[in-house]
């Protein structure tokens, strides 16, 4: 058996402030807003740097254990691969969480409008020297 219930709820519209905010995406800072709000780049954080170092080491372990021309790799290779994937996933989750929290903080100021510079981030990610700052 299934039952479906519908209801109507009235909600109040959020009162927006009368300010406009311009957002500049940067290399050293994640972004700098025109109201003076700055958000740090998580890639400069000690925890992320340590994880990147461990990921690099896990990548070397995985590469060293890889046997060319073998269909089934060794258990050591699979273990190194799992560690590398785990660290990659952890770093990605930390970055995504930081970006989500930073943008939520910016939106909670309730500006009337937000203007963000038009950068082709995908092209900047192709640049070897800029990719870490924008990832």
C-alpha positions in Angstrom: 0.0 0.0 0.0 1.1 3.5 -0.8 -0.2 6.8 0.4 0.6 10.2 -1.0 0.2 13.4 1.0 0.5 16.9 -0.4 0.5 20.2 1.6 1.0 23.8 0.9 3.3 26.0 3.0 3.7 29.7 2.8 7.2 31.0 3.2 8.7 34.4 3.5 11.1 35.7 0.9 14.5 36.5 2.1 15.3 40.2 2.6 18.3 41.1 0.5 20.7 43.8 1.3 21.0 46.6 -1.2 24.6 46.0 -2.0 26.3 44.5 -5.0 29.3 42.3 -4.6 32.1 41.8 -7.2 34.1 38.6 -6.8 37.6 38.2 -8.1 39.0 34.7 -8.4 42.7 34.7 -7.6 45.8 32.6 -7.4 46.9 33.3 -3.8 43.4 33.6 -2.4 40.4 31.5 -3.5 38.5 34.7 -4.0 38.4 38.3 -3.0 35.1 40.1 -2.8 34.6 43.8 -3.2 33.2 44.1 0.3 36.7 43.1 1.6 35.9 39.5 2.3 38.8 37.2 1.4 38.8 33.4 1.4 42.1 31.5 1.7 43.2 29.0 -0.9 42.9 25.5 0.6 45.9 24.3 -1.4 48.2 26.4 0.7 47.0 24.6 3.9 49.4 22.4 5.7 47.0 19.4 5.8 46.4 19.5 2.1 50.2 19.8 1.4 50.8 16.8 3.6 48.1 14.8 1.8 49.5 15.8 -1.6 53.0 14.6 -0.5 51.5 11.3 0.6 49.6 11.0 -2.7 52.8 11.6 -4.6 54.5 8.8 -2.6 51.6 6.5 -3.1 51.8 7.2 -6.9 55.5 6.3 -6.9 54.7 3.0 -4.9 52.0 2.1 -7.4 54.3 2.8 -10.4 57.1 0.8 -8.9 54.9 -2.2 -8.3 53.3 -2.2 -11.7 54.4 -5.1 -13.9 54.3 -4.4 -17.6 52.6 -7.1 -19.8 50.9 -8.8 -16.8 47.1 -9.1 -16.9 46.6 -9.6 -13.2 48.7 -7.3 -11.0 50.2 -8.2 -7.6 48.4 -7.7 -4.3 51.0 -5.0 -3.5 50.1 -3.1 -6.6 46.4 -3.3 -5.8 47.0 -2.1 -2.2 49.1 0.8 -3.5 46.4 1.7 -6.0 43.7 1.6 -3.3 45.8 4.0 -1.2 46.4 6.4 -4.1 42.7 6.4 -4.9 41.8 6.9 -1.2 44.1 9.9 -0.9 42.9 11.4 -4.2 39.3 11.1 -3.1 40.1 12.7 0.3 41.9 15.7 -1.3 39.0 16.2 -3.8 36.5 16.1 -0.9 38.5 18.6 1.1 38.7 21.0 -1.8 35.0 20.6 -2.7 33.9 21.1 0.9 36.1 24.2 1.2 34.7 25.7 -1.9 31.1 24.9 -0.8 31.7 26.5 2.6 33.3 29.6 1.1 30.5 30.2 -1.4 27.9 29.6 1.3 29.6 32.2 3.5 29.5 34.7 0.6 25.8 34.0 -0.2 24.8 34.4 3.5 25.7 38.1 3.2 22.5 38.3 1.1 23.7 40.7 -1.6 21.2 42.0 -4.1 23.5 40.9 -7.0 26.8 39.2 -7.3 29.2 39.8 -10.2 31.9 37.2 -10.9 34.8 37.7 -13.4 34.5 35.7 -16.5 37.5 33.3 -16.6 37.8 30.1 -18.6 38.9 28.0 -15.6 39.1 24.9 -17.8 41.9 26.6 -19.9 43.7 27.8 -16.7 43.7 24.2 -15.4 45.6 23.1 -18.5 48.4 25.5 -17.5 50.9 23.4 -15.4 51.8 26.4 -13.2 48.3 27.7 -12.6 46.4 24.4 -12.3 47.0 23.8 -8.6 45.8 27.3 -7.7 42.5 26.8 -9.5 41.8 23.1 -8.7 
